[in-house]
Amino acid sequence: MFPVNTTALLILQQPGPLARSADSGLADIGDGSALAGAASPLTQARVKISDMFSVNRVDPTAVKVRLIERLGEEFGIRQSDYSSMVAYGADIRRAVEALKAQPGSAQAVIAIEKKLGLDKLGVSLDELVNATIDPTGHDGKKLDAALQKQAGQWDKGEAIAGSFQLDDIGIYGR
């Protein structure tokens, strides 16, 4: 049986996509081979912890929350006016259904999806509304998977979807 601190150290030693070398700043290690002999296990663990809590780390949950807030803003609905996400999502659903009932609404729905970046995530407006109401349902899981995939691309330095960018203090916005 391993002591707790040794077990934690073993878990944190698992290679990640990006780690800091003790003497060379940032290094892309991919499989962890570059750091294998370069730093002690303790240094490697500290690097992994530092990366885990970095302000530059993309948090898919924070992006999801901001995306849902922006959806409500599209219809003039503020989350702070509701006591639960279910009630908030239900009101958004009513607003989306009212929009769809109007003639020529297909273009408006497509415009909202593009503005929110849903087209790049592969998620429809209805799926986002359903994920707001039931985050653990099928559409909620689909949204989570799409955001995780996108976060992985951001972590690798690929282009950030146009609607999600960091502002001066590190908050995701448009």
One Martini backbone bead per residue (centre of mass of N, CA, C, O) as a GRO file, in nm:
protein
  174
    1MET     BB    1   0.097   0.036   0.023
    2PHE     BB    2   0.053   0.369  -0.039
    3PRO     BB    3   0.107   0.663   0.025
    4VAL     BB    4  -0.064   0.938  -0.046
    5ASN     BB    5   0.169   1.116  -0.169
    6THR     BB    6   0.263   0.895  -0.370
    7THR     BB    7   0.002   0.860  -0.528
    8ALA     BB    8  -0.026   1.151  -0.619
    9LEU     BB    9   0.245   1.158  -0.767
   10LEU     BB   10   0.179   0.936  -0.974
   11ILE     BB   11  -0.060   1.080  -1.104
   12LEU     BB   12   0.100   1.354  -1.176
   13GLN     BB   13   0.320   1.202  -1.370
   14GLN     BB   14   0.148   1.200  -1.590
   15PRO     BB   15   0.143   1.277  -1.901
   16GLY     BB   16   0.115   1.573  -2.081
   17PRO     BB   17   0.085   1.807  -2.339
   18LEU     BB   18   0.198   2.023  -2.118
   19ALA     BB   19   0.524   2.134  -2.004
   20ARG     BB   20   0.766   2.232  -1.771
   21SER     BB   21   1.077   2.297  -1.762
   22ALA     BB   22   1.312   2.378  -1.530
   23ASP     BB   23   1.502   2.551  -1.768
   24SER     BB   24   1.292   2.608  -2.050
   25GLY     BB   25   1.008   2.644  -1.984
   26LEU     BB   26   0.831   2.571  -2.247
   27ALA     BB   27   0.725   2.229  -2.341
   28ASP     BB   28   0.656   1.998  -2.586
   29ILE     BB   29   0.594   1.648  -2.495
   30GLY     BB   30   0.335   1.471  -2.523
   31ASP     BB   31   0.476   1.175  -2.395
   32GLY     BB   32   0.712   1.278  -2.174
   33SER     BB   33   1.018   1.235  -2.269
   34ALA     BB   34   1.159   1.516  -2.215
   35LEU     BB   35   1.114   1.482  -1.880
   36ALA     BB   36   1.216   1.212  -1.769
   37GLY     BB   37   1.531   1.327  -1.694
   38ALA     BB   38   1.509   1.648  -1.628
   39ALA     BB   39   1.319   1.579  -1.375
   40SER     BB   40   1.175   1.542  -1.101
   41PRO     BB   41   0.886   1.422  -0.978
   42LEU     BB   42   0.823   1.680  -0.820
   43THR     BB   43   0.853   1.878  -1.054
   44GLN     BB   44   0.643   1.747  -1.236
   45ALA     BB   45   0.406   1.784  -1.040
   46ARG     BB   46   0.420   2.094  -1.022
   47VAL     BB   47   0.368   2.143  -1.320
   48LYS     BB   48   0.091   2.009  -1.337
   49ILE     BB   49  -0.045   2.188  -1.126
   50SER     BB   50   0.009   2.457  -1.263
   51ASP     BB   51  -0.148   2.388  -1.524
   52MET     BB   52  -0.425   2.324  -1.387
   53PHE     BB   53  -0.425   2.643  -1.248
   54SER     BB   54  -0.420   2.810  -1.488
   55VAL     BB   55  -0.533   3.103  -1.648
   56ASN     BB   56  -0.491   2.962  -1.948
   57ARG     BB   57  -0.701   2.764  -1.894
   58VAL     BB   58  -0.954   2.584  -2.036
   59ASP     BB   59  -1.300   2.595  -1.932
   60PRO     BB   60  -1.578   2.438  -2.033
   61THR     BB   61  -1.775   2.532  -1.812
   62ALA     BB   62  -1.735   2.837  -1.850
   63VAL     BB   63  -1.820   2.837  -2.145
   64LYS     BB   64  -2.104   2.724  -2.102
   65VAL     BB   65  -2.212   2.946  -1.920
   66ARG     BB   66  -2.163   3.178  -2.122
   67LEU     BB   67  -2.336   3.061  -2.350
   68ILE     BB   68  -2.604   3.067  -2.193
   69GLU     BB   69  -2.603   3.368  -2.136
   70ARG     BB   70  -2.598   3.457  -2.437
   71LEU     BB   71  -2.863   3.329  -2.511
   72GLY     BB   72  -3.039   3.499  -2.326
   73GLU     BB   73  -2.950   3.778  -2.445
   74GLU     BB   74  -3.084   3.735  -2.727
   75PHE     BB   75  -3.382   3.747  -2.552
   76GLY     BB   76  -3.367   3.919  -2.279
   77ILE     BB   77  -3.248   3.700  -2.070
   78ARG     BB   78  -3.189   3.670  -1.721
   79GLN     BB   79  -3.057   3.459  -1.488
   80SER     BB   80  -3.099   3.639  -1.222
   81ASP     BB   81  -3.431   3.609  -1.250
   82TYR     BB   82  -3.371   3.311  -1.153
   83SER     BB   83  -3.381   3.017  -0.942
   84SER     BB   84  -3.344   2.834  -1.207
   85MET     BB   85  -3.238   2.664  -1.488
   86VAL     BB   86  -3.510   2.552  -1.575
   87ALA     BB   87  -3.663   2.822  -1.591
   88TYR     BB   88  -3.467   2.960  -1.778
   89GLY     BB   89  -3.482   2.748  -2.010
   90ALA     BB   90  -3.790   2.766  -2.053
   91ASP     BB   91  -3.789   3.063  -2.147
   92ILE     BB   92  -3.604   3.020  -2.384
   93ARG     BB   93  -3.778   2.815  -2.529
   94ARG     BB   94  -4.017   3.008  -2.575
   95ALA     BB   95  -3.853   3.211  -2.744
   96VAL     BB   96  -3.770   3.017  -2.968
   97GLU     BB   97  -4.056   2.930  -3.051
   98ALA     BB   98  -4.149   3.216  -3.124
   99LEU     BB   99  -3.942   3.258  -3.346
  100LYS     BB  100  -4.022   3.002  -3.520
  101ALA     BB  101  -4.326   3.113  -3.575
  102GLN     BB  102  -4.202   3.296  -3.761
  103PRO     BB  103  -4.150   3.424  -4.052
  104GLY     BB  104  -3.826   3.352  -4.150
  105SER     BB  105  -3.661   3.208  -3.898
  106ALA     BB  106  -3.421   3.042  -4.003
  107GLN     BB  107  -3.214   3.276  -4.029
  108ALA     BB  108  -3.217   3.359  -3.729
  109VAL     BB  109  -3.115   3.092  -3.615
  110ILE     BB  110  -2.850   3.083  -3.774
  111ALA     BB  111  -2.740   3.352  -3.663
  112ILE     BB  112  -2.727   3.264  -3.367
  113GLU     BB  113  -2.544   3.018  -3.404
  114LYS     BB  114  -2.306   3.184  -3.515
  115LYS     BB  115  -2.273   3.393  -3.286
  116LEU     BB  116  -2.223   3.150  -3.066
  117GLY     BB  117  -2.069   2.897  -3.221
  118LEU     BB  118  -2.239   2.631  -3.283
  119ASP     BB  119  -2.140   2.547  -3.565
  120LYS     BB  120  -1.846   2.473  -3.459
  121LEU     BB  121  -1.962   2.253  -3.245
  122GLY     BB  122  -2.225   2.095  -3.351
  123VAL     BB  123  -2.470   2.277  -3.235
  124SER     BB  124  -2.783   2.347  -3.165
  125LEU     BB  125  -3.016   2.546  -3.034
  126ASP     BB  126  -3.190   2.321  -2.909
  127GLU     BB  127  -2.955   2.176  -2.763
  128LEU     BB  128  -2.884   2.413  -2.579
  129VAL     BB  129  -3.154   2.434  -2.440
  130ASN     BB  130  -3.160   2.142  -2.332
  131ALA     BB  131  -2.888   2.173  -2.171
  132THR     BB  132  -3.001   2.386  -1.976
  133ILE     BB  133  -3.226   2.206  -1.851
  134ASP     BB  134  -3.045   1.918  -1.920
  135PRO     BB  135  -2.716   1.850  -1.859
  136THR     BB  136  -2.746   1.510  -1.847
  137GLY     BB  137  -2.838   1.477  -2.111
  138HIS     BB  138  -2.783   1.432  -2.435
  139ASP     BB  139  -2.730   1.736  -2.506
  140GLY     BB  140  -2.538   1.791  -2.270
  141LYS     BB  141  -2.324   1.582  -2.357
  142LYS     BB  142  -2.272   1.700  -2.636
  143LEU     BB  143  -2.174   1.976  -2.540
  144ASP     BB  144  -1.944   1.879  -2.360
  145ALA     BB  145  -1.786   1.735  -2.586
  146ALA     BB  146  -1.746   1.984  -2.766
  147LEU     BB  147  -1.595   2.154  -2.549
  148GLN     BB  148  -1.365   1.956  -2.498
  149LYS     BB  149  -1.258   1.954  -2.782
  150GLN     BB  150  -1.207   2.259  -2.799
  151ALA     BB  151  -1.017   2.275  -2.553
  152GLY     BB  152  -0.799   2.094  -2.677
  153GLN     BB  153  -0.736   2.293  -2.907
  154TRP     BB  154  -0.656   2.532  -2.730
  155ASP     BB  155  -0.425   2.387  -2.574
  156LYS     BB  156  -0.271   2.344  -2.864
  157GLY     BB  157  -0.308   2.640  -3.018
  158GLU     BB  158  -0.551   2.669  -3.159
  159ALA     BB  159  -0.806   2.813  -3.277
  160ILE     BB  160  -1.040   3.024  -3.166
  161ALA     BB  161  -1.343   3.072  -3.145
  162GLY     BB  162  -1.478   3.372  -3.224
  163SER     BB  163  -1.675   3.386  -2.953
  164PHE     BB  164  -1.404   3.291  -2.788
  165GLN     BB  165  -1.243   3.518  -2.568
  166LEU     BB  166  -1.007   3.677  -2.400
  167ASP     BB  167  -0.977   3.905  -2.177
  168ASP     BB  168  -0.787   4.103  -1.969
  169ILE     BB  169  -0.885   3.896  -1.709
  170GLY     BB  170  -0.967   3.594  -1.831
  171ILE     BB  171  -1.249   3.613  -1.969
  172TYR     BB  172  -1.504   3.482  -2.133
  173GLY     BB  173  -1.601   3.612  -2.457
  174ARG     BB  174  -1.670   3.827  -2.744
   0.00000   0.00000   0.00000
